[in-house]
Amino acid sequence: MSCCVLEEEDFRRCCLLLLQRSEQLSDGWSWEAVQGSEEGYLRKTALRPVAPSPARDQTGSGSDSGPPASCQSCPDPQGQEKEEEEEESGLGASSDIAEDDEEDEDDGVCTVSEGSSQVLQYEYHILHSCSYAAPVLYFRAFTQEGRSLSLEEVWSSVHPNFRLRLQSSPLNTITLQEHPLLGQPFFMLHPCRTEEFMRPVLQAAQEQHRPVNYVLSWLSVVGPVVGLDVPLKYSTQLCPAAAPGSSTQPG
């Protein structure tokens, strides 16, 4: 069996460890059980300040039939460096990450230029996909008035560095899908390339006998694409990987 395959039982163990660390950091993750089922998912909501975008097509689709995109995340140069580093190694895969990183105090909410007041509310769900044997990130976003963002607006809120990469690879993209447990429309980051970028992270950890939380490392790579930054403090006291025989599950 590939070391990159994440079975549902292992997914739950990783979620439990992430929840324990989230509680220590007051990072807002919770486990939501589905009524009448043994299934569940990780959930987090976050407010994300945004700045107005230029009045031009930000989606790269070439279509001018709809209104111009209304918002775009503010770039954080230091955050971009952290994201590039995390993409190469995975969060928690390195032991020399600084603990006192002050840029993480906002828990993934970017700072905006003076004069901008628009705030979006994002709701993130992490589910397990049996088909891909991997975690999948579902999310939706709302304005302060309660209006759901369109797919075009979601694309416009993705940082240009990520947007160009995603749109050049149609299968590794953001799509509107039905939430498999709730039956409601959600945006989804397609998981088809999860094994591809997780393989070097997991193999390196295995060779060096280092603990690694699959879900946490995966989230540090995909989360920033949709404005969900993972505080580096998650890695300062990394919980060991759950034992294969453990029966503890998120409650």
Stockholm file with secondary structure:
# STOCKHOLM 1.0

chainA/1-251         MSCCVLEEEDFRRCCLLLLQRSEQLSDGWSWEAVQGSEEGYLRKTALRPVAPSPARDQTGSGSDSGPPASCQSCPDPQGQEKEEEEEESGLGASSDIAEDDEEDEDDGVCTVSEGSSQVLQYEYHILHSCSYAAPVLYFRAFTQEGRSLSLEEVWSSVHPNFRLRLQSSPLNTITLQEHPLLGQPFFMLHPCRTEEFMRPVLQAAQEQHRPVNYVLSWLSVVGPVVGLDVPLKYSTQLCPAAAPGSSTQPG
#=GR chainA/1-251 SS CCTTCCCHHHHHHHHHHHHHHHHHHTCCCEEEECTTSSCEEEEEEEEEECBCCCSSCCSSSCCCSSCCCCCBCCCCHHHHHHHHHHHHHCTTSCSCCCSCCGGGTTTTCCCCCTTCCCEEEEEEEEEEETTTTEEEEEEEEECTTSCBCCHHHHHHHSCHHHHHHHHTSTTSSEEEEECTTTCSEEEEECCTTHHHHHHHHHHHHHHTTCCCCHHHHHHHHHGGGGTCCCCGGGGTTCCCCCCTTCCCCCC
#=GC SS_cons         CCTTCCCHHHHHHHHHHHHHHHHHHTCCCEEEECTTSSCEEEEEEEEEECBCCCSSCCSSSCCCSSCCCCCBCCCCHHHHHHHHHHHHHCTTSCSCCCSCCGGGTTTTCCCCCTTCCCEEEEEEEEEEETTTTEEEEEEEEECTTSCBCCHHHHHHHSCHHHHHHHHTSTTSSEEEEECTTTCSEEEEECCTTHHHHHHHHHHHHHHTTCCCCHHHHHHHHHGGGGTCCCCGGGGTTCCCCCCTTCCCCCC
//
